[in-house]
Amino acid sequence: MKIKKSYLSLMLLAAVSLTGCQSNADSYAADVYSSGQLNSKQETKTVNIISILPAKVAVDNTANKQAAQTFGAVLGAVAGGVLGHNVGTGSNLGTAGGAVGGGALGAAAGSMVKDKTLVEGVSLTYKEGAKVYTSTQVGKKCEFTTGLAMIISTKEDETRIQPNATCPVTS
């Protein structure tokens, strides 16, 4: 009976772990570039940041959801098969039933991961010439300060305001 409880605990732990999958939105930050953008001319201007407000940015989390469903199904099938084998007389039917049920439960747990996730962002109000604009982007408030900053454009209507401050290092 002790073995059965450990497998059940393992499945519950896996299900809880899967629901915590979060998207890593670092690739959306203004200071991250694709390899195709390297060694190419990009228009750069200086702007004056006049306001920095916290924002939340909704990013796609589909890939993490699919990975969680697959991982959950495989882990659930293995744990369910072992549990099904140990519950009864060790029959193939019990093993197969446990594997199918465990796989379904694991996939269901993985599907609890959201399609979109909210990540930390900033809404930067800046002055360019005589006009005032706002740009919302992925980043931390501590990465920006009011005053002079660079804005890099790699395509039309894109604003990549580069961080002009550093966040304190926590140990």
Buried (B, 14 or more C-beta within 10 A) or exposed (E): EEEEEEBEEBBEEBBEBBBEBEBEBEEBBBEEBEEEEEEEEEEEEEBBBEBBEEBEBBBEBEEBBEBBBEBBBBBBBBBBBBBBBBBEEEEEEBBBBBBBBBBBBBBBBBBBBBEEBBBEBBBBBBEEEEEEEEBBBBBBBEBBBBEEBBBBEBEEEEBBBBBBBEEEEEE
